[in-house]
Each structure stands twice: as structure tokens, then as C-alpha cells.
Amino acid sequence: MRNWLFQVMSRLFQASECSSQMPSCSDNLNSLNGATVVLEEQPGLWQVEYAGSFWYAYSPKQSIFHEGDIVQVVGREGISLLIDKA
């Protein structure tokens, strides 16, 4: 019984880790849709809308974005998206 429960919990955890909204689960990051910049939280940190959810994001190239800009999601680090100019 304990082994069965462990297997079920492992599968549920893997499914939640690799939902369709998590960019790191995609094999090809270039195929991801763009995100929209909602607001700048602090210098270099933005809040973006992506795949129906709001994410914190930053640019590894230290690009500057403005509210309403469409940006490309190029990756994910932890719970933050990595974005660049579209």
C-alpha cells in the first residue's frame, strides 16, 4: 500500500512540475508564445502575463521594457521567466 501511494504521489508531482504553462518543460523554447509586460516591479524586474498567468520576469541581457511591450520568453529560472525583446 505504501509503495502504491508513493507511485501515485510521484506521478502527481511530476505532472504538476511539467504543466503546459511552465516553459522549462518545453523542448523548444523558440516555439513559445510571447508575453506581455504588465508593470515594472523594480528596476530590472517586471511582471508579465504569459499563458494566462502572471509571472515575475527579468532579462539576462538587461534590456529595458515598458508596460504593454510584447516580449519573448527565452527560459525560466526558478519561478521567474527570462525574457528578451520580441
Secondary structure in CASP SS format (residue, H / E / C, confidence):
PFRMAT SS
TARGET T0000
AUTHOR 0000-0000-0000
METHOD secondary structure of the structure
MODEL  1
M C 1.00
R H 1.00
N H 1.00
W H 1.00
L H 1.00
F H 1.00
Q H 1.00
V H 1.00
M H 1.00
S H 1.00
R H 1.00
L H 1.00
F H 1.00
Q H 1.00
A H 1.00
S H 1.00
E H 1.00
C C 1.00
S C 1.00
S C 1.00
Q C 1.00
M C 1.00
P H 1.00
S H 1.00
C H 1.00
S C 1.00
D C 1.00
N C 1.00
L H 1.00
N H 1.00
S H 1.00
L C 1.00
N C 1.00
G E 1.00
A E 1.00
T E 1.00
V E 1.00
V E 1.00
L E 1.00
E E 1.00
E E 1.00
Q E 1.00
P C 1.00
G C 1.00
L E 1.00
W E 1.00
Q E 1.00
V E 1.00
E E 1.00
Y E 1.00
A C 1.00
G C 1.00
S E 1.00
F E 1.00
W E 1.00
Y E 1.00
A E 1.00
Y E 1.00
S C 1.00
P C 1.00
K C 1.00
Q C 1.00
S C 1.00
I C 1.00
F C 1.00
H C 1.00
E C 1.00
G C 1.00
D C 1.00
I E 1.00
V E 1.00
Q E 1.00
V E 1.00
V E 1.00
G E 1.00
R E 1.00
E E 1.00
G C 1.00
I C 1.00
S E 1.00
L E 1.00
L E 1.00
I E 1.00
D E 1.00
K E 1.00
A C 1.00
END
